[in-house]
Amino acid sequence: NYLTRYSGITSDMLKDVTTRLTDVQTALKSLLPEDCILVGQSLNSDLTALKMMHPYVIDTSVIFNITGDRRRKTKLQTLASIFLETDIQGDRVKGHSPEEDSKAAMNLVLLKLKEGYQYGDVLLGGRVPGLNELQRNKDLYYDDSLVSTLTKTVTSEKTVAVTVSS
C-alpha cells in the first residue's frame, strides 16, 4: 500500500527502484548535519517511517493547535488555509506536493516566530486569525528571495535548516 492518494507514489513508479531504507538513512545522515533543524508537518510520522530520530524538530502540527486538544492535530491544508490564506494539496489525484507542503510548513513557522509563542494555539490563549486579519500576513508568504536570504544567513552561521514534508 503506497497511499497513492496522499503520496502520489504508485507501484509502477517503484518497480525498478533498488534503493532500500538503509540507503535512504545513510544518505540523510550524510546530508544533514547533526545540529540541523527539521521543519515540517507531523514529522513524527516521517521519522517513524524512516526508523530515525532527530533532536531538533519544529512540527507545525504541534506548534499550531486550533482544536483545543493536544492529541488532535490539524491538517497542514487547514493550517495553510486559516493562517496563510492559501490553498494547498488541492490535487488529490496526484497526491501531495512535497515542495508545496514544505513551503507551507516553513511559512507557518515564520509566522509563528513573528507573532510569538502563543499565536495559533488556543490552549495557550493564543490568537487564531479571523478573515479580517489574514491580509496583513501576506508579507510573510514564501518567495524564493526570502528563502535564498535565509539559506545564506543560516549557512554562514554553520547551521542548516531543512524543510521536510509528509
Secondary structure as UniProt FT lines:
FT   HELIX           4..7
FT   HELIX           11..14
FT   TURN            15..16
FT   HELIX           21..31
FT   TURN            34..35
FT   STRAND          37..40
FT   HELIX           43..50
FT   STRAND          57..59
FT   HELIX           60..63
FT   TURN            70..71
FT   HELIX           76..79
FT   HELIX           80..84
FT   TURN            92..94
FT   HELIX           98..115
FT   TURN            117..120
FT   HELIX           122..124
FT   HELIX           131..140
FT   HELIX           144..156
FT   TURN            157..158
FT   STRAND          161..163
//
